[in-house]
Amino acid sequence: MGDLRGYIEPIGISLGIGLLIGLEREWAHKDVGLRTFALAALAGCLAWLIHPVAAFLVLAAAIALVSILNIRSLLVDRSLEMTTSVALLVTLLLGIVVAQGYFLVAAATAVLVTMLLAWKAELVRFTVGLSLEELRSIVLFGVLTLVIYPLLPEGLPPTVDPMGLVNLRAAWLVVVILSAIGLVNYALLRLYGARGIHFTGILGGLVNSTATVSELARRCRGQEEKALDLALEGMLLANIAMMARNGLILGIFAPAALLHGWLAVGLMAGLTGLMALRILWRNQNSPAPAIRLAFPFSLRHSLLFGTFYLVIRAAVVLADRFLGPGGFMVATFLGGLVSSASTAAAAATLAAQGQISMEAAGLGVVLASMASLLFHIPMARLGGLQGPWLRRLGWVSLLTVLVGILGLAIEGWMG
């Protein structure tokens, strides 16, 4: 029965991947649709389960068949289905990847493929309207990500940095993340107007809420009042996404730790959601504001953010090394300033390995989330948010942290 389960799981996942991608092709009224894509994924999976050589033979046969069909189509009616053909081959490869046991990689790739296929009109509309400056910004992002990042070392030599305070690659990754959020935000604003800020807040908050807050502040600097209201909504949505993500990370690696700190996080997320709904309700009948789009991202702003990361990361290392038993909580709070997701993952894995208690892990995630909320205030100011909007973000963040502290006190009182 155990061996049978080992076959059923990859076959089921492969079938789901094929159906997902095939569903989009069927919806787009392509000749190759739901059944063909499902069968292609199954063929790749089964071929690898039989033997790796069989998988290569099936892949070679699929490439030959797709090539012949495209040549025939070109000769008969002078049309090509290159996108569908490539998607079919990718689906077959994903079946092979599933058979090798990389379920998450295959599933995530399948979702990305489906998104690329489904968003054809939006991608074409965005690409056609690119200016020379926008194209240069995209090329610059490619240089930051694909050229500079792989060349950077993890740390400096021990003779230069004996305590391991500096990690250039990690700092540059922060620069890349902030630049990527800026590009995605720019694209969403181009495609959906001011309402694209909501998508940026949620999606960016899942990746890095601090970078998202800073980018939204920069993007809406000098805009009209309604645009600044939307930016504030996006920041609050990023906060909610951040807290939900941290709770999910804790639940995956150390489910028992969710019993500690759940009330605090729930109250914090609930209050932030109410504040966001209040702003949304107030502006629901107002026309969407026009936002003047500057460059897709600011390299200077990203580098400054990366420098802040280096300084705070060094403080985390020092606190962890010199403050003894209480150093974990201090390091967790400081770590939340840098990356609450990484801090949550570290706390959860330490608890799962028995190196810290589940209670300490739960409290650590709450502290990291609180630190992230507080750090959003100076980061929004750095991005250019000013006046009543900065004050409102500050009051909401402080009130949210106080509510979280109240939640921790209630949990402690309840025992």
N, C-alpha and C positions, 0 to 999 in steps of 0.2 A: 504493500500500500504506500510506503514511503517513496519507493522508486516511482510509482505511478504519479504521486503528487508532484514529483520533480519534473515530470513531463507536462502535466496538465497546466501548471502555472505559466511556463513560457509560451505554450501554445495559446492559452487564453489571452495573455498580454499581447502577443503578436496579432491575434485576431482583432482585439480592440484597437490597436494602432492602425491596422489596415482599414477597419471600418471608419475610424475617425477621419483619416485623410481621404478615403474614398467617398465619404459622405459629402465633403466639400466639392469634390469633382463631380459627383452626381448632381448636386445642387446647381453647379455651374453648367449643367447640360453637356458634359463631355461624353464622348463615346466610351471612354474607359472610366468606369465609375466604381460603385460600392463593392460589387462582388470581385472585380478584377484586383482591386487594391487589397482586399482582405485575403484573397488567394495568394497574391504576391508576398505578403508578409508571412503567411503560413509556409509558403514554399521556402523562403529563406530560413525560417526557424527550423523546419523539419530537416532541411538539407544539412544544416550544421549539426543537428542532433544525430543524424546518421553518420556523418564524417565531414571534417573540414574540407576535404577534397571535393566532396559532393556539393558543398556550398559554393566553392569557386566555380565548379562546372555549371551549376544553376545560374550563377551570376553572369558568367560568360554567355550562356545561352540566352538569358534575358536581354543582355546588351545587343547581341546579334539580332534577336527578334524585333526589338524596338527600332534598331537601325533599319532593318528591312521594311518594316511598316511605314516608317517616316519617308524612306526613299520612294516607296510605292505611292504614298499620299502626295509627295511632291511632284511625281511624274503625272499622276492622274488629275489632280485638281489644284496643283501648285500651292498646297497648304502644309504647314508643319505644326505639330503639337509638341514642341520641345519641352515646354514647362510640364505638361502632363507626363511626358516620357521620362523626364528626369525625376519627377516626383514618384513615379512608379518604381524606378530603380532605387531611389532612396528608401522607399517603403520596404523593398526586398532586403536591402542592407540592414534596416532597422530590425527586421525579423531575425537576421543573423546575430545582431548585437544582443537582442533579447535572449537568444539561445545560449550566448556566452555568459549570461547572468547579469548583464548591466541593465537592469530593468528601468531604473530611474533615468539614466542617460537616454535610453530609447524613448521613454514616454515623454520626457521634456523635449527631445528633438522632434517627436511627432507633433506636439503642440505647436512648436515654432514653425514647422513646415506647413501645418494647417493655417496658421496665422498669415504666413507669407502668401499662400494661395488665395485666402479669403480677402485679403486687403489689397488686391491688385489695383483697384481703382484709386484708392487713397495713396498708394505708393507712387503710381504713375502721376497723379495730380501733384504730389509733393515734388517729385523729381523734375517734372517739366518746368515748374516755376522757380527752380533754383537759380540764384544769381551767382556771379563769379565769386563774390565774397563768401557766400554760403558754401560754395563748393570748396573754396580754400579752407574754410573752417573744418569741414568734414575731413579733408586731407590731413590737416594739422592734428585732428583727433586720431587718425590712423597712425601718424608718426608717434604720438604720445603712447598709444596702446601697443602697437605691433613692433616698433623699432626701439624706443627708449626703455620701456618697461622690462622686456626680457633681458636687457643688458645690465640692469642694476643688480648689485649684490644684495643678499639678505641683510647683511650687516657689515660694519667696518672691521678691519683687522684688530685683533686683541691689543696690539701695541697702541692703536689709536683710540679704541673704545673698549677698555677692559671690562666694563660692566654691561656691555651689550645694550646701551641705551638707544642707539640709533639703528633703525631698520629702514633703509632707503627704499627698498622695494615696497614695503607696506605703505610708506608715506606716498610713494608715487601711485600706488593703487588707489588711494584716496583721491588724488588729483584726477585719475582716469574716471573714477566713479562720478565725481562732481561734474566733470566735462560731459560724461555720457548722459547724466540726468539733464544737463543743460540742452544737449542736442535733442533728447526725447521731448523735453518740454517745448522746445522751439517747434519741433515737428507737430506736436499735438495742437499748439496754438495756431500753426499754419493751417491745419486740417479742420479743426473744430472751433476756432476762435477762442474767446476768453474762457468758455466752458471747459476747454482742454486742461485748464489748471486743476480741475477736480481729479482728472485721470493722473496728472503728474503727482498730486498729493498722495494718492493711494498707492500707485505703483512705486514712486520714489521712496515713500515711507517704508515700504517693504524691503528696499535695498539699503538705504541710508537716510534716515529722517533728518539728521542734522544737515547733510549736504542738500537735501531737498528744500528745507526751510531757507537756507542761505541762497540757493538758486532762485527760489520764488521771490525772495526779497529783492535780489538783483534784477530779475526780469521785470518786476512791476515798479521799480524805482522811477519816480517822476510821472507815473501814469495818473489817470483820473481816479476819483474816489471809489467808484464802483469796482474798478480793476483792483484797487488795493483791498477792498472787501473780499473779492474773490481770492486774492493771494492769501489773506488771513484764513479763509475757509480751507484753502489747499494746505496750509501749514497745520491746521487742526486735524485735517484728515490724515496727514502724514504722521502726526502724533498717535492717532488711533491705530493706524497700520503698524507703527513701530511697537506699540504695546501688545497688539494681537500677535505679531511675529515673535516677540520675545516669549510670550506665553506658549506659543506653539513649539518653539525650540525646546523650552523646558519640558513640555509634555512629551516630546519625542524621546529625549535622552534620559529624563528622570521624572516619570509620571507622578511618583509619590510626592515630589517636591511641589506639585501644584496645590497640595493641601495647605501650603504655607504661602501666604501673600496673595491668594486668589481674590480675597475681598478688596484689598488695596488696589490691585490692578483693575478689577472690575469697576470700582468707584471712580478711579481716575479716567478710564476709558469712557464710562458713562457720562461723566461731567463734560469731558471734551466733546463728546458727540452732541450733547445738548447745546453747548456753545456754538458749535458749527451749524446745527439746525436753526438756531436763533438768527444767525447772520443770513443763512439761506432763506429763511422765511421772510425776513425783512426785505430781501432783494428779489423775491420770486417774481414780482410783477414788473420789475425794471428791465429794460432792454439790455442785452449783453453789451458791455462796454467795448469800444475799439481799443486794442492794445497795439502800441507802436513797437514793432519788433526790431531789436538791435541784432548784433551778431549772435549766432547760435550759442556760443559760450565764451566766457572771459578767461583766458589763460592766466592773467595776473590774479584774478580772484581765486582760481583753482590752486595756484601755487601758494598763495597766502593761506588758504585753507589747509593745504598739505603741511605747511610750516607749523601751524597750530597743532596739527596731529602729532608731529614729531615731538614737540614740547610736552604735550600731555602724556604721550606714550612713555617718555622718559620719566615723568612723575609717577606713572603707574609702576614702572620697574623699581624705582627707588622705594616707593611705599611698600611694595611687596617684599622687598629685601630687608628693610631696616625697621619695620614697625611690629615685627613679631606676630603673635596670634591675631591681634586686631588688624594686621595688615591686609588680610583678605577683604574685609569689609571696606576699608579705605581704598584698596586697589580696585574693588568692584565699582565703587562710586566714581572714582577717577576714570576707570575703564568705560563707564557709561558715557563719559564726555567724548571719548574717542570712537567707540563703536559698541552700542548696547547689545547688538546681535552677537558679536564675538564674545563679549563678556557673559551674556546669557548662555552661550554654548559652552564656554569654559566652566562656568559654575555648574551647569547640568552634568557635564561629563565627569567633573571631579566628584560630584555626588553619586553618580552611577558607579564610579570606581571605589566608592567608600572612603575617599580621602577627606571629604567634608560631610556634614550632616545634610539631610534633605531640607531641614529648616533653614540652614545657612544658605543653601542654594536658592531656595525660594525668596529669602530676604535679599540675597545678592541681586537677583533679577529685578526685584522691586526697586532697590537702590540705583541700579544701572538705568532703569527707565526714568526714575526721578531726575538723575543727573543729566540724562539726555534732554529732558523737558526744560530744565533750567539753562542748559547750555545753548538751547535754541534762541534765547533772548539776545545774548551778545552776538551770536552768529547772524541773526536777522539784522541786527544793527550794522554788522560788518557788511552785509549784503546791500544795505541802503534803506532798510525800513525805518521810518521816522514818525514822529508826531503821535497822534492818537492811536494809530494802528500798532506801533511798537509798544505803547503802554497797554493796549488791550491784550496783545500777545503776552506781555509780561504778567499782567494780572491773572489771565487765564492759566498760565503755566504755574504761577505761585499758588493759586487756589487749588489747582489740580494736585500739586505736591502735598499741600496741607490736607486735602481729602485723603490722599494715599497714606499719610501719616496717621490720620484718624482711623483708616481701615486697619492698619497694623496694630494700633492700640486696641481696637475692638477685638481683633483676633487674639491678641495677648490676653485680654480680659476673659474671653471665652475659653481660653486654655487650649 
